[in-house]
Amino acid sequence: MTTTPSATYVTAISVDELFADPEYQRDLDPNRAKAMSVKWEPRLVGTLEVSDRGETSEPRYAVINGQHRMAAARLLDPTMALPCTVHSGLTVQQEAALFWDIDRTTKKLSNWDRWYARRAAGDKDVASIEAVCTEFGYRVSHSPVENALQCCSALEFVYRRCDLQTLRDVLEFVGDVWPADPEARKANIIKGLALVLFDYRGQVHTGRLADVLSSVTPSQLVARAHELKARGWDGSIPKLTQTAALIAYNGTCRREQKVELPA
């Protein structure tokens, strides 16, 4: 993801003219800002990256990189001026893309930091994934809101390792089998059952699989994956969740209907 070049210049801007746009910025950590203010060293502050929103915006400058430095300075002096590289002519979407470009190369971001920045920047993969989730009444969010899918990395895993149709299939499947259980929307279940549906498409009868798994809870299925791990089976917990589901499936099948377990 790259941004369109914009006109830039460097100047000092008072912190009361700066703000952080929650559309793409991560949440402020007040403790981090306070710690920075205690150890404040002007020579080490560096230059903030900001976007000029124009005279009609109040405050005028959106901080793209440096919101904790801004917050720390504000604790020391609400009118302190900080050196800023000012980008002019950017849309909010372009600001988000620049935030993403800068942060992914300069610091360790959480998966949710990346997701929200990509969303705000109009990332097509994020948009495609979220559109599918919306089809089934889900919302991709790190907050525990109703019908939240708090596993953005798992959703993208399914999209990339499998395909968009498998993402639809697994969301429909878990919604049918465990409609009221939020554990069904967690990463190990989403990834593990997506692997079943993708790798064994045409081999596993999904109706029978749904009947089998409806007799256990999502937590019990993941617990079986951990048991397999403890007994020496290779693979990640999502991979072993796939195996545990297939073992349960095979237990209801005639010999000729059983499927081969993953290596």
N, C-alpha and C positions, 0 to 999 in steps of 0.2 A: 504494500500500500504506500503510495507516494502522494505528495501534495503538489499543487500547482504553485510555482514560485510566486512570491509576493514582494512588494516593495518593503524594504526594511531599513531601519535606522536605529541608533542607540541613543538613549537619553535617560535622565533621571526622572522618575515618576513617584509622586507621593502615594503611600499605601492607601489613602482614603479615596484614591481614584482607581483602585484595583479591585477586582472581584473574581471569584472562581465559579465557573458555570457548571452546575451539577449535571448538565446534559452529558458531559463526557468526563468530568473530573471525578477521581476517587473521593471517598469521604475523608474529610479532614480528621486527623488524629490530634486532638487538643494536647495530649500529653507530650507528643513529639514536638509540637510547636512551642510548648512551654519550656521543654528541655533545650531547644535551640536558642530560645531567648536568654536563658540563663548563661549559656556558653557563647553568646553572640560575639563574633569577631568580624568587623566590617570588611577586613581585607579578604576574608574567606567566603563572603556571601556569593560572589559570582554575579552573573547577569541573568535576570529572569527573562523568559520568553512570554510576550504578551501580544494580544491582538487588539487593534484599535477598532472599537465598535462604532466610532463616530460621535459627533457632538450630541446626538439625540439619546445616547445611552448614558445611564447614570447608575453606577459608576461607568466610566468610559472604557476601561481597558480590562479585557478578559485574560486572566493568567492561564497560559497554556502549560508552562513548566515553572514551578516555584511557589506553589500555593502555601506550603509550610513555611518557607522563608518569609512570604508576605504576612502570614499569621503571626510569626515570631516577632517580626518588626513592629507589627501593630500593637503587640503586647508592650513593647518598649516605648513606642512613640507613635500615636495614631496618625501623625503627619510625616513620619520619616520618609525620605525619598530613597528609592532603590534604583540601581542601574538596570535598565530593561532594553532588550532588543524588541523593537516594536514592529509587528507585521501588520500591514494595512491591506485592505481589500479582500480579506478572507471571509468566507461564509462560515457559519457555525460548523457545518460539516467538514470544511477544510481545516478549521481549528482542531476538530477532533482527530482528523487524520494526522495532523502535525503532532498533537499530543501523543498519539500512538507511535509515530515514527521516532520521536525523541525518547520516550520512556522505554520502549522495547530495546533500545541500544545503550541506555545509560543506567538502568536500574532494574531490579527484580520486581515485576508486577505480579499481583495475584491473578488467577484465572478470571476472576470477576472484573478486575481493573481492565484487563485486556478486552473482555467481552463487551463491557459498557462503552469503551472507547471505540471499538470496532462498530458497534451498533450505531453510535452517534455519527461515525464517519461514513455510514452507508455501506458497510461491508456486505457484499452479496451473499456470502455463505451464511453469515449470521441472520440476514433477512430471510433466507430460504428456510433455515432451521426454525426460526421463530414463527414463520407463517404456518408451518406444519403443526407446531405445538398449539398455535391458536385454533387451528381446525378442530382440535380435540378439547378445547376449553382450558388449555394450560397456559401459564405465564412463566417465562424464563426469568427467574429472579433469585438473588441470594437471600432475600427476605422471606420469612416463613408465612407468606400470605396464602390465602385460599387458592388451591390448585396450582401452587408454585412448583416448578421444576427447578430444583436447586442443584443441578448437575450439568452445567453448561459444557464441561469438558467431555462428559459421557455422551451428550447429544451430538457433539461434533465428532467424537470417535465413531459413532454409528454412521454419521453422514459420510465420513471419509473412508472408514474401513469397509463399510457396506454400501449403502446408497440412501437416497432420500425416501424411496418407497419403503425400505426396511424401517426407517425412523417412523413412518406412518404406521407400519404394521405393528411395531413393538408398543407404541403408545396406545393403539387400539386394543392390543392384546392385554396389556396390564390393566387398562381401564375396564375391560370386560371381566377379567379374572378376579381382580382385587379393587373394585371401584371405590371403596371407602378407606383403603389403607394407604397412608402417605409413604410407608416403607416401600411400596411398589414403584415409587417414583425416584428411588435413589439409584446411584450410579451403578452399583454391582448388578442390580436387577435389570436395569435398562440395557447395559452393555451385554450381560450374560445372555439374556433372552433374545436380544438382537442377533447375537452370534448363532443361536439356535435357528431363528427364523431365516437368516441369510444363508448360512452354511448348509442347512438341511432343507432348503426350499425344495418342495416336490418329494421329499422323503418322509418328513414328519407330518402327520395329520394334525393340523392346528386345533381342531375341535377336540380331539382326544387329549392333546397336550393341555388344553385349557381345563378339561375335566380333571386331569391328574393333578395339576398344580392348584386347583381350587381347594384341594383337601389339605394344603399346607399354607402357611403364611409366607410372605416374602422374607421375613427374618429367619424363618426356619429353613428356607431354601438356601440362603446365604450361609447359615450355620452349617449346613451339609457341605457346602463348598469348603469351609474352614476345616471340617472334619477330614475331607479328602486331602487337603494340604497337610494336615497333621499326620496322615497315614502314608505320606511320601509321594503323593501325586504331584506332577510338575504343573506349573502354570500359575497365572495370576488368579486372584479371587473371581473376577468376572469370567475368566476362562473356565474355572472350576465350577462356577454357577451354571454355566452352559452344560458342563458334564453332569452335574447333579440333576439338572432338569431332564437330561436325556436318560440317565439311569432310572429315574422315576417313570419316564415315558416307557422305556423298554420293559419295565416291570408289569405293564398292563397289556403287552403285545404278545401275539403268537411268535414263534421262533422266526418265521419268515418275514415278519413285520418289524422286527427289531432293527435299529440302526446301529452302525458302527460308531463307537465312541471316539471323540477327537484324540489325536495322538498327544 
